[in-house]
Amino acid sequence: MNDSSWGAPPQAGYWGPSDQGPVQEAAPAGPAYDAQDAQQTRPMPIVPDVPAHGGDQDDDRGAALTGGPPFRDETPSTPQHPAPSWHQQKPQEPMPSAPQPAPAPQKKSAGRDLGAAIGVGVALGAVIIASLFVVKAVFIGVIAVAVVVGLWELTSRLDERKNIKAPLVPLAVGGAAMVVAGYVRGAEGAWVAMALTALAVLVWRMTEPPEGYLKDVTAGLFAAFYIPFLATFVALMLAADDGAWRVLTFLLLAVVSDTGAYAVGWRFGRHKLAPRISPGKTREGLLGAVAFAMVAGALCMQFLIDDGSWWQGVLLGLAVAVSATLGDLGESMIKRDLGIKDMGTLLPGHGGIMDRLDSLLPTAPVVWLLLVIFVGSG
């Protein structure tokens, strides 16, 4: 860039010789001197710009600040007239740059809003405990609401990301009926409700065009099994005489397992558990989940469950840690296939309802079965 690019004509004697000839300040002695003739007889050769000391510049100051003669075909000689003062100026040295401070080390992030997550978790825990130990029917209503919301999140994401239209209405009605039937009529009632829900999904989808029928009903049957049917095992646990304590043990072990995996994995995690499915999970986190859940299981079986023993709790905790981890990985597979991070945004700091049910759903039948084996159906 030259001076003319800034919108002002070059000024002789400021930055150096202009592109129209040498500076016309001092004329050589002698009457026969004619500036115009001199310019005609001695054309000034083009002198390439020489960058000033200190780096590339976008003006032509370098030609004026060199120590040599203004023309290449001249030899240095003592000028008859004093040169302008700008010939004596030294190139300005670049200002030394101030040392840049070293970047501060970044703190390890937990990856979610812990304040919101803790607040929501405490609120949900209070609702569950209050409904669990006051009126069992209220807790059944809590399970049914969670099932319906989970079905809505799953079917909505399937529709948005894969254009799979699983019928929500028969799923929601049948899912709530499954939970109630499991509590009232036991496993037999849950199976009957599951069969009727599947039939309702098949019939309901017949009201739409046949294109995509197979994938829609397949997704509907998967959703019916994955959410309400697995949640029915919580209702089966609640139906026992000490059902409230069984459900509390189930919830405590699942939460403790998740907390142990999170705490140990965040602090000591180095080796990925399943990087293609869930890059955040580590083998160290899995060991933390197993250790925490086994200790919590021993305490719960010893002090909360009638006729329970600590060693049974150790086995129960191990099984919960494994099933909860597999459930979490299973939902991660679904979310990766759908190309989403969370199933919803209903719970700040947690995601959606399904992001909290992912480890609980496959753990419910495991806990129900082991408790039946250890202490009976109640």
C-alpha positions in Angstrom: 0.0 0.0 0.0 1.4 3.5 -0.8 0.5 6.9 0.4 -1.9 7.6 -2.4 -4.1 4.8 -1.2 -5.0 6.8 1.9 -6.5 9.6 -0.3 -3.7 12.2 -0.1 -1.1 13.1 -2.8 2.6 12.4 -1.9 4.4 15.3 -0.3 8.0 16.0 -1.3 10.4 16.2 1.6 8.3 14.3 4.0 8.6 10.6 3.3 11.3 11.0 0.6 11.6 11.5 -3.1 8.3 11.4 -5.0 7.6 9.3 -8.0 7.8 12.4 -10.2 11.5 13.0 -9.7 14.0 14.2 -7.1 13.2 16.8 -4.6 13.3 20.3 -6.0 14.6 22.1 -3.0 18.2 22.9 -3.9 19.3 23.5 -7.6 22.9 23.0 -8.7 25.0 26.1 -9.2 25.2 27.6 -12.6 23.0 29.7 -14.8 22.5 27.1 -17.5 20.6 24.8 -15.2 17.1 24.1 -16.3 15.1 21.7 -14.2 12.9 20.6 -17.1 15.9 19.9 -19.3 17.5 18.0 -16.5 14.5 15.8 -16.1 14.4 15.1 -19.8 18.1 14.3 -20.1 18.4 12.3 -16.9 15.2 10.3 -16.3 15.1 8.9 -12.8 15.2 5.1 -12.8 12.6 3.2 -11.0 13.9 2.3 -7.5 12.2 -0.6 -5.8 10.9 0.1 -2.3 13.2 -1.0 0.4 11.4 -1.9 3.6 12.3 0.2 6.6 14.1 -1.5 9.4 11.6 -3.5 11.5 9.5 -5.4 9.0 7.2 -5.0 6.1 5.7 -1.6 5.6 2.8 -0.4 3.4 4.5 3.0 2.4 7.6 4.1 0.6 9.6 5.4 3.5 12.3 2.8 3.0 13.7 4.5 -0.1 14.2 7.8 1.8 15.7 6.1 4.8 18.5 4.2 3.1 22.0 5.4 3.5 22.9 5.3 -0.3 22.4 7.8 -3.0 18.9 8.6 -4.3 19.8 7.2 -7.8 21.4 3.8 -8.6 23.7 5.3 -11.3 25.3 7.8 -9.0 28.2 7.3 -6.7 28.3 8.5 -3.2 29.8 12.0 -3.0 29.8 14.8 -0.5 26.8 17.0 -1.3 27.5 20.7 -2.1 24.5 21.8 -0.2 23.4 20.3 3.2 20.9 17.6 2.8 17.6 18.0 4.3 17.4 17.0 7.9 15.3 14.0 7.1 18.4 12.3 5.5 20.0 12.2 8.9 17.1 10.5 10.7 17.7 7.0 11.8 15.1 4.3 11.2 12.9 3.9 14.1 13.5 0.7 16.0 10.4 -1.3 16.5 9.0 -1.1 20.0 9.8 -4.3 21.9 6.7 -6.3 22.4 5.6 -6.9 25.9 6.0 -10.5 27.0 2.7 -12.3 26.8 1.5 -14.0 30.0 1.3 -17.8 29.9 -2.2 -19.0 29.4 -3.8 -20.0 32.6 -4.4 -23.8 33.0 -8.0 -24.7 32.3 -9.9 -26.4 35.0 -11.4 -29.8 34.4 -15.1 -29.3 33.6 -17.7 -31.7 34.9 -19.6 -31.4 31.7 -23.0 -30.3 33.1 -24.6 -27.7 35.3 -24.0 -29.2 38.7 -26.1 -26.6 40.5 -29.2 -27.3 38.4 -28.6 -31.0 38.4 -28.3 -31.2 42.2 -31.4 -29.0 42.7 -33.5 -31.0 40.3 -32.3 -34.3 41.8 -33.2 -33.2 45.3 -36.6 -32.0 44.2 -37.3 -35.3 42.4 -36.1 -37.3 45.4 -38.4 -35.4 47.7 -41.4 -36.1 45.5 -40.5 -39.8 45.3 -39.9 -40.3 49.0 -43.1 -38.4 50.0 -45.2 -40.4 47.6 -43.5 -43.7 48.3 -44.0 -43.7 52.1 -47.3 -41.8 52.3 -49.6 -43.5 49.8 -48.4 -46.2 47.5 -51.1 -45.3 44.9 -49.6 -41.9 44.6 -46.2 -43.4 43.7 -47.9 -45.5 41.1 -49.2 -42.3 39.6 -45.6 -40.9 39.6 -44.4 -43.9 37.7 -47.2 -43.6 35.2 -46.5 -40.0 34.6 -42.8 -40.7 34.1 -43.6 -43.4 31.6 -45.9 -41.2 29.5 -43.4 -38.4 29.4 -40.7 -40.8 28.5 -42.8 -42.2 25.6 -43.5 -38.7 24.4 -39.8 -37.9 24.3 -38.8 -41.1 22.5 -41.5 -40.9 19.9 -40.9 -37.2 19.3 -37.2 -37.8 18.7 -37.9 -40.7 16.4 -40.3 -38.6 14.3 -37.9 -35.6 14.2 -34.7 -37.5 13.3 -35.8 -40.6 11.5 -39.4 -39.8 10.3 -40.6 -42.8 12.3 -44.2 -42.2 13.5 -44.8 -44.5 16.4 -48.4 -44.0 17.6 -48.2 -42.2 20.9 -51.8 -42.4 22.0 -52.1 -46.2 22.3 -48.6 -46.3 23.8 -49.4 -43.7 26.5 -52.7 -45.3 27.4 -51.3 -48.9 27.3 -48.1 -47.9 29.2 -50.0 -46.4 32.1 -52.3 -49.4 32.1 -49.3 -51.7 32.3 -48.0 -50.0 35.4 -51.3 -50.1 37.2 -52.0 -53.7 36.1 -48.6 -54.8 37.4 -49.3 -53.3 40.8 -52.8 -54.7 41.1 -52.6 -58.0 39.3 -48.9 -58.8 39.4 -46.7 -60.1 36.6 -49.7 -61.8 34.9 -51.6 -58.5 34.7 -48.5 -56.7 33.3 -48.1 -59.3 30.5 -51.8 -59.0 29.5 -51.5 -55.2 29.4 -48.4 -55.5 27.3 -50.1 -57.7 24.8 -53.1 -55.4 24.5 -50.9 -52.4 24.0 -49.1 -54.1 21.2 -52.4 -55.0 19.5 -53.6 -51.4 20.0 -50.4 -50.1 18.3 -51.0 -52.4 15.3 -54.6 -51.3 14.9 -54.1 -47.6 15.5 -51.4 -47.3 12.8 -53.9 -48.8 10.2 -55.7 -45.5 10.1 -52.7 -44.0 8.3 -51.4 -44.7 4.8 -49.5 -48.1 4.4 -46.2 -46.5 3.6 -43.9 -46.9 6.6 -46.3 -49.1 8.5 -43.7 -51.8 9.3 -41.1 -49.4 10.7 -43.7 -47.4 12.7 -45.3 -50.4 14.4 -41.9 -51.9 15.1 -40.8 -48.7 16.8 -44.0 -48.7 18.7 -43.5 -52.2 20.0 -40.0 -51.4 20.9 -41.1 -48.3 22.8 -43.8 -50.3 24.7 -41.3 -52.8 25.9 -38.4 -50.5 26.6 -40.3 -47.9 28.8 -43.6 -49.0 30.3 -43.0 -52.8 30.5 -39.6 -52.5 32.2 -41.0 -49.8 34.5 -43.7 -52.3 35.6 -41.1 -54.2 37.6 -41.0 -51.2 40.0 -44.7 -51.6 40.5 -44.1 -55.3 41.2 -41.6 -54.5 43.8 -43.9 -52.0 45.4 -46.7 -54.6 45.7 -44.7 -56.5 48.3 -45.4 -56.0 52.1 -42.1 -54.2 52.4 -42.5 -52.8 48.9 -41.6 -49.2 49.8 -38.2 -50.3 51.2 -37.5 -52.5 48.2 -38.2 -49.6 45.8 -36.1 -47.3 48.0 -33.2 -49.9 47.8 -33.6 -50.1 44.1 -33.4 -46.3 43.7 -30.6 -45.8 46.1 -28.4 -48.4 44.4 -29.0 -46.9 41.0 -28.2 -43.4 42.2 -25.2 -44.5 44.1 -23.9 -46.5 41.2 -24.3 -43.5 38.9 -22.7 -41.2 41.4 -19.7 -43.5 41.9 -19.1 -43.8 38.2 -19.3 -40.1 37.7 -17.1 -39.1 40.6 -14.3 -41.7 40.1 -14.4 -41.4 36.3 -14.2 -37.6 36.4 -11.3 -37.7 38.8 -9.3 -40.8 37.7 -10.7 -41.8 34.4 -8.1 -42.5 31.8 -9.1 -45.6 29.8 -12.3 -45.4 27.7 -14.9 -48.0 28.3 -16.8 -47.8 25.0 -15.5 -44.8 23.0 -17.7 -45.4 20.0 -20.8 -45.4 22.1 -20.2 -43.1 25.0 -16.8 -41.4 24.9 -17.2 -39.9 28.4 -17.4 -43.3 30.2 -14.2 -44.9 31.5 -13.2 -48.2 32.9 -12.2 -46.5 36.1 -15.7 -45.0 36.3 -17.2 -48.5 36.0 -15.0 -49.7 38.9 -16.2 -46.8 40.9 -19.8 -47.7 40.2 -19.2 -51.3 41.2 -17.4 -50.3 44.5 -20.0 -47.7 45.5 -23.0 -49.9 44.6 -21.6 -53.0 46.4 -21.1 -51.0 49.7 -24.5 -49.4 49.4 -26.1 -52.8 48.6 -24.6 -54.4 51.7 -25.9 -51.6 53.9 -29.4 -51.6 52.3 -29.8 -55.4 52.5 -28.6 -55.5 56.1 -30.7 -52.6 57.4 -33.6 -52.0 55.1 -34.8 -55.3 53.7 -36.4 -57.9 56.0 -34.4 -61.1 56.3 -31.7 -59.6 54.1 -28.0 -60.2 54.5 -25.0 -58.0 53.7 -23.4 -60.6 51.3 -26.7 -60.6 49.3 -26.4 -56.8 49.1 -22.8 -57.1 47.7 -24.1 -59.3 44.9 -27.1 -57.0 44.4 -24.8 -54.0 44.2 -22.6 -55.7 41.6 -25.6 -56.6 39.5 -27.0 -53.1 39.7 -23.7 -51.5 38.6 -23.5 -53.7 35.6 -27.2 -53.3 34.5 -27.2 -49.6 35.1 -24.1 -49.2 33.0 -25.5 -51.3 30.2 -28.8 -49.3 30.3 -26.9 -46.1 30.0 -24.9 -47.4 27.1 -28.1 -48.7 25.5 -29.7 -45.3 25.5 -26.4 -43.7 24.3 -26.6 -46.0 21.3 -30.1 -44.8 20.6 -29.1 -41.2 20.9 -26.1 -41.7 18.6 -28.2 -43.3 16.0 -30.6 -40.3 16.2 -27.8 -37.8 16.3 -28.8 -36.1 19.5 -27.1 -35.4 22.8 -30.2 -35.5 25.1 -33.7 -36.9 24.7 -35.2 -33.7 26.0 -34.8 -30.6 28.1 -37.4 -31.0 30.7 -35.0 -31.4 33.6 -32.3 -28.7 33.8 -28.8 -30.2 34.3 -30.1 -33.7 33.4 -31.7 -33.5 30.0 -35.0 -35.2 29.6 -36.9 -37.8 31.6 -35.4 -40.6 29.5 -31.9 -39.4 30.3 -32.8 -40.2 34.0 -34.6 -43.4 33.3 -31.9 -44.9 31.0 -30.2 -46.7 33.9 -33.3 -47.3 36.0 -35.4 -49.2 33.4 -33.1 -52.2 32.8 -32.1 -52.3 36.5 -35.7 -52.7 37.7 -36.2 -56.3 36.6 -32.7 -57.3 37.8 -33.4 -55.9 41.3 -36.9 -57.4 41.4 -35.6 -60.9 40.4 -32.7 -60.9 42.9 -34.9 -59.7 45.8 -37.4 -62.5 45.0 -34.6 -65.0 45.0 -33.0 -63.7 48.2 -36.0 -62.9 50.4 -39.1 -64.0 48.5 -41.9 -62.1 46.7 -43.2 -60.7 50.0 
